[in-house]
Amino acid sequence: MIENFTAIDFETAQGARTSICQVGLVRVEYGKIIEEVNILVQPPDNYYWSRFIDIHGITPRQTANAPTFDKIWNKIEPFIKCQNVVAHNGLSFDFPVLNKTLEYYGMPVPDYEKYCTYRIFKSNLASLCSHYKIHLNHHDALSDARACAELFLIHLRNF
């Protein structure tokens, strides 16, 4: 049984899978959240599409002085490398975003076990959070990661 994992979520500035603008990480050990990380990231050229700003509310002004992903990777790599990592819609979005962003910066993609709460529950995050009474500020990376962690804990308890 999985006892320790990291839930992740990325928000992106536009359609490119390399445009991370926010990272949310939640570390769970033995069924308890022990650490949370929330980092704003400057995407390449600090370029945003307005429709993405409308979704998550993060603007170029907020990330103008934020570090680029290659500068924060050392802070988040220990949460991912050789870990169980879970994301909602992770197999279609978050894991490819991480891989493409690491490739963009010429950094190796670490080995890690991937789990997707969308594939497990077969429903969207907002509906699941409503059903299970989990607080969600949707499209805030930390809130989404926290909700994903709570869902994965529900799955593990019922598995």
C-alpha positions in Angstrom: 0.0 0.0 0.0 1.1 3.5 -0.8 1.8 5.4 2.5 3.7 8.4 1.1 3.1 10.6 -1.9 3.3 14.0 -3.4 0.2 15.7 -5.0 1.1 18.2 -7.7 -0.6 20.8 -9.8 0.7 23.2 -12.4 -1.0 26.3 -13.8 0.2 27.5 -17.2 0.4 30.9 -18.8 -0.7 29.8 -22.2 -1.1 26.7 -24.4 2.6 25.7 -24.5 3.3 22.9 -22.1 6.5 24.7 -21.1 4.6 27.8 -19.7 4.3 26.9 -16.0 3.4 30.0 -14.0 2.4 28.4 -10.6 3.4 25.2 -8.9 1.5 23.6 -6.0 2.8 20.6 -4.1 1.4 18.8 -1.2 3.5 16.1 0.6 1.6 13.4 2.4 3.3 10.9 4.7 1.4 8.1 6.5 -2.0 9.7 5.7 -1.1 13.2 6.9 -0.2 16.4 5.0 3.2 17.3 6.2 4.3 20.0 3.8 2.8 22.3 1.2 4.7 24.4 -1.4 3.2 27.2 -3.5 5.5 29.0 -6.0 4.8 31.5 -8.6 7.0 31.0 -11.7 7.9 33.3 -14.5 7.0 31.4 -17.8 9.3 31.9 -20.8 9.2 35.5 -21.9 6.6 36.1 -19.1 4.1 35.6 -21.9 0.4 34.9 -21.1 -2.8 34.3 -23.0 -5.6 36.4 -21.7 -8.0 33.4 -21.5 -5.5 31.6 -19.2 -5.4 34.7 -17.0 -9.2 34.6 -16.9 -9.0 30.9 -15.7 -6.4 31.2 -12.9 -6.0 34.9 -12.3 -2.2 34.9 -12.5 -0.9 37.9 -14.5 2.5 38.8 -16.1 2.8 41.5 -13.4 2.6 38.9 -10.6 5.4 36.8 -12.2 7.6 39.6 -13.6 10.1 39.2 -10.8 9.4 35.5 -10.1 12.1 32.9 -10.7 12.0 30.8 -13.9 11.3 27.1 -13.5 15.0 26.1 -13.8 15.7 28.2 -10.7 13.0 26.5 -8.6 13.5 23.0 -9.7 16.0 22.2 -6.9 13.2 23.1 -4.4 10.6 20.8 -5.9 12.7 17.9 -7.3 12.9 16.1 -3.9 9.1 16.0 -3.8 9.0 14.3 -7.3 12.2 12.3 -7.9 11.8 8.6 -7.0 8.4 9.4 -5.4 4.8 8.4 -5.8 3.3 11.5 -7.5 -0.4 12.1 -8.0 -2.2 14.8 -10.0 -5.7 15.3 -11.2 -5.6 14.8 -15.0 -1.9 14.2 -14.5 -1.4 11.7 -17.3 -2.9 14.2 -19.8 -1.6 17.5 -18.4 0.6 17.8 -15.3 3.1 15.1 -16.0 3.6 16.1 -19.7 3.9 19.7 -18.5 6.6 18.8 -16.1 8.5 16.7 -18.7 8.2 19.3 -21.4 9.3 22.1 -19.1 12.4 20.1 -17.9 13.3 19.4 -21.5 12.9 23.1 -22.4 15.5 24.0 -19.8 17.7 21.1 -20.7 17.2 19.3 -17.4 16.8 15.5 -17.0 13.3 14.1 -16.3 13.4 12.1 -13.1 11.9 8.7 -12.5 8.7 8.7 -10.5 5.5 6.7 -10.1 2.5 8.5 -11.7 -1.0 8.3 -10.4 -4.0 10.2 -11.8 -7.1 10.9 -9.7 -9.1 11.8 -12.8 -8.5 8.2 -14.1 -9.2 6.8 -10.6 -12.5 8.6 -10.0 -13.5 9.3 -13.6 -14.8 12.8 -12.8 -13.7 16.4 -12.8 -12.0 18.0 -9.8 -14.7 20.5 -9.0 -17.5 17.8 -9.0 -15.5 15.5 -6.9 -14.6 18.2 -4.3 -18.3 19.1 -4.1 -19.3 15.4 -3.6 -16.6 14.7 -1.0 -17.0 18.2 0.7 -13.3 19.1 0.0 -12.6 22.8 -0.1 -11.4 24.0 -3.5 -10.3 27.3 -4.9 -10.2 25.9 -8.4 -7.2 26.7 -10.6 -5.1 27.8 -7.7 -2.3 25.3 -8.0 -1.9 24.7 -4.2 -5.6 24.3 -3.7 -5.9 21.9 -6.6 -2.9 19.9 -5.3 -4.4 19.8 -1.8 -7.8 18.6 -3.2 -6.0 16.0 -5.3 -4.1 14.8 -2.1 -7.4 14.5 -0.2 -9.0 12.5 -3.1 -6.0 10.2 -3.3 -6.2 9.6 0.4 -9.9 8.7 0.0 -9.0 6.3 -2.7 -6.2 4.7 -0.6 -8.6 4.2 2.3 -11.2 2.5 0.1 -8.7 0.5 -1.9 
